Amino acid sequence: MAKIPQLIEDYLAGPKTLRAAVAGMTREQLLARPVPGKMSTLEVVAHLADFDPIYADRMKRIIAEDKPALIGADENEFKAALQYHERDLEEELTIIEKTRSQFARILRKLPESALERVGNHDERGPLSLEQMVTTMNNHIPHHVKFIHEKRQALGIK
């Protein structure tokens, strides 16, 4: 069975899941930190919007280059320096949707064998394209759990 179509379906489901998770939240609710020590909902969305293009770039490098170097990024440094609470929710969601839409088009044209191509991450070592796409497919659902936790703490259905 072909893996790429299922990977693409899961990849494109992420932004819809994220939109549903933040639906109906006010700006005040997006900025709230109802769970001590955790990011606000807007910070979570901004994190996803910052890292989706980074991962897309890494995956493009794996496809286009021979065993490319993949450089890590520190999410805490991004959050501290990139004004997450000044971000616009709709713009952040659109970045994620457009990034995934564009990369899904690329994936659709690849042979299954491309999933075996590898890049070398400076912190995690060798990573295949399939591992990278799978990581991205799990990234939004992982963070949506925290958004649901915040919604519950704020009393939002």
C-alpha positions in Angstrom: 0.0 0.0 0.0 1.2 3.5 -0.9 2.4 5.5 2.2 2.6 8.9 0.6 -1.2 9.4 0.2 -1.9 8.6 3.8 1.0 10.8 5.0 -0.4 13.7 2.9 -3.9 13.2 4.3 -2.6 13.2 7.9 -0.4 16.2 7.1 -3.2 18.3 5.7 -5.6 17.3 8.6 -3.4 19.2 11.1 -4.4 22.8 10.2 -8.1 21.8 10.3 -7.6 20.2 13.8 -5.8 23.4 15.0 -8.5 25.7 13.6 -11.2 23.7 15.4 -9.2 23.8 18.6 -9.0 27.6 18.7 -12.5 28.3 17.2 -14.5 30.9 19.1 -11.7 32.0 21.4 -11.5 35.7 22.2 -8.2 37.6 22.1 -8.2 37.6 25.9 -8.6 33.9 26.0 -5.9 33.3 23.4 -3.4 35.4 25.5 -4.4 33.8 28.9 -2.1 31.4 30.7 -4.7 29.4 32.7 -2.2 26.5 33.2 0.8 27.7 35.3 4.1 27.3 33.5 2.5 26.6 30.1 2.3 28.7 27.0 -0.8 30.6 26.1 -2.9 29.4 23.2 -1.6 32.2 20.9 2.0 31.2 21.9 1.2 27.6 20.9 -0.1 28.7 17.6 2.8 31.0 16.9 5.2 28.2 17.8 3.5 26.0 15.3 3.6 28.7 12.6 7.3 29.3 13.2 8.3 25.6 13.1 6.1 24.4 10.3 8.1 26.3 7.7 11.4 25.2 9.4 10.3 21.5 9.1 9.1 22.1 5.5 12.5 23.5 4.6 14.3 20.5 6.2 12.1 18.1 4.2 12.7 20.0 1.0 16.4 19.8 1.6 16.1 16.0 2.2 14.3 15.7 -1.1 16.6 18.0 -3.1 20.0 17.5 -1.6 22.2 14.5 -0.8 22.2 13.9 2.9 21.9 17.6 3.8 22.7 19.1 7.2 19.6 19.9 9.2 20.1 22.6 11.8 18.1 22.5 15.1 16.1 25.5 16.5 15.4 26.3 20.1 11.6 26.9 20.6 12.2 28.8 23.8 14.5 31.3 22.1 11.9 31.8 19.4 9.2 32.4 21.9 11.4 34.8 23.9 12.5 36.8 20.8 9.7 36.7 18.3 6.8 38.5 20.1 4.4 35.6 20.2 1.7 37.7 22.0 1.8 40.4 19.3 1.0 37.8 16.6 -2.3 37.7 14.7 -4.1 34.3 15.1 -5.5 34.3 11.5 -2.2 35.1 10.0 -0.5 32.3 12.0 -3.1 29.8 11.0 -2.8 30.8 7.3 1.0 30.4 7.4 0.5 26.8 8.6 -2.2 26.1 6.1 -0.2 27.5 3.1 3.0 25.8 4.2 1.3 22.5 4.4 -0.6 23.0 1.2 2.5 23.8 -0.8 4.5 20.9 0.7 1.7 18.4 0.2 1.8 19.3 -3.6 5.5 18.5 -3.6 4.9 15.2 -1.7 2.2 14.1 -4.2 4.7 14.1 -7.1 7.3 12.0 -5.3 8.0 8.3 -5.7 7.6 6.2 -2.5 11.3 5.6 -2.5 11.8 9.3 -1.7 10.6 8.6 1.8 13.9 6.8 2.4 16.0 9.9 1.7 17.9 11.1 4.7 19.2 14.3 6.2 21.6 14.7 9.2 20.1 16.7 12.0 22.7 18.3 14.2 21.0 17.1 17.4 19.0 14.0 16.4 21.3 12.4 13.8 20.0 10.8 10.6 16.3 11.4 9.8 14.4 10.1 6.8 11.8 12.1 4.9 9.2 9.6 6.2 10.3 10.3 9.8 10.1 14.0 9.3 6.6 13.9 7.7 5.5 11.6 10.5 6.9 14.0 13.1 5.0 16.9 11.5 1.8 14.9 11.4 2.1 14.4 15.1 3.2 18.0 15.9 -0.2 19.8 15.7 -2.2 17.0 17.5 0.5 17.0 20.3 0.0 20.8 20.9 -3.8 20.7 20.4 -4.0 18.6 23.6 -2.6 21.6 25.4 -5.0 24.0 23.8 -7.9 21.8 25.0 -6.4 21.8 28.4 -6.4 25.6 28.4 -9.9 25.8 27.1 -11.1 23.5 29.9 -9.2 25.6 32.5 -10.9 28.8 31.0 -14.3 27.1 31.1 -14.6 27.3 27.2 -16.6 24.4 25.6 
